[in-house]
Amino acid sequence: MNFSPKTGSPGSHSANHTMGLLLGTVVAILLGGCSFMRPQEDPTRFYVLSAAHSASGPTAESGRKRLQVGLKPVELPRYLQGRSMVVRMGTNEIQFAEFDRWAEPLDQAISQVMKENLSHAPNVARVAVNSHGDSTVDCEVAIRVLSCEGVRVANGDGSVRFEATWEVRPVGTNSVAAKRGGFTAEAVAWDGKDYGQLAGRLSEAMAAAANAIAADLPPIAMSPSGETRETAKP
């Protein structure tokens, strides 16, 4: 009686073929260096504001005392309270940059830049941030930022938008009313892509705003004895 060897079932052939394909795929991946498992570079970039002031330093005006200024916390609209830099696309449309962000909270960054810029104004001796309850200051400044962003138009070009209002209130007296002012930066060019350039342009706008605030500070005259007194209102 002759016996022929049994052949494998169709199912076992199929399983072996599938296993072979899987092993081949694994080998190919290993030989390829497992590129899909390599760490990817983080494309996020972080930016800071910078102060812009004269290197010569402040000098007191004749017959005027240089002021001790208190700076209250800067107020921001809610859409500027995140870390993403903002680009305005139209009157009612804004975009948050996905990979271009402020390195610190924007309200704190603006406070520090305003402090440095105001400190170099000719009529300012010192600026104290978050000065509530500080009896050594002559006046307090409250700044509210209305816009702080880039503006991009249809052709890709853009400009810079910075607007702020403020209130200057003398400390320790009720004889002089608070003074309110506002500032809108010139629409200087921005290429619509370079966020480092945008941070620099916004820094320049804040320096100009600080100059306008310094001009709004109350004049305080020095008496012959060296004491200070507020200049009478016209």
Steps between C-alpha positions, in 0.01 A plus 500: 500500500642838399471802724550851366610778736226736611519853377417799720152636498420820304447681830850426624652625173308825533610546861863437410479748215352767725765441764770532238363834384490630855856392569614658174332827595662503844843433349452779246406744774801403709732532203349840424613631837152526651475856375141529617620452858764772486423815710360782290632855530262733685416784257377731778684831529483738797534880495554779751442874501789741548532850641620781276646801673778753472840384622573846647266454798246741650560856614269706717325799350590835651294565813320166475518195717552166334202286590463172683247320280287200591390270218185297556455157335444535125151406381459293181194394301431130542615405149852625583531310827634179344861432398433479124586810299197651333451604138196697391364394162213746478275718707347206685742213429815406687739205482710353780848403382539127560877491539587864585444589863589753766766371738312641802148626574445806282365721780815440706726556199332833420526607866875440502557676167291798609690513829836511322387757245334727758804475727703677231257789456658834603229567761507153662735386777363151567218270393348244735296217345178388674522802729166473680544629854849641435501835680837601353368558148382840379250366248365174366447400137239246391547374142238318299618344173231489230700324227848352468533295182600471139265582213514292183328603177398296196833526314692370802653832606409646834547760767510532877209600719544629857245708690480588867327735741619607843405686813752699705391566858704699756552322832440660840286789384149564380579843357595377154262288294610191313621558147405264218672452169535264208744389235474337158824391336580587141425213264863406430568220252527134595571231242219281632733203568791599725369489857830618641456813291145532633624485861756769420244728335265461797788584736560823307130586525510451877799731529302771320203436731727534805616840373138611470425379853804681639373822345170450686661466843412783740763775529630541855702812580776520760478773763811695605525281812525190287151379578263415218158636424258435219489766234170684503257406229444769233 
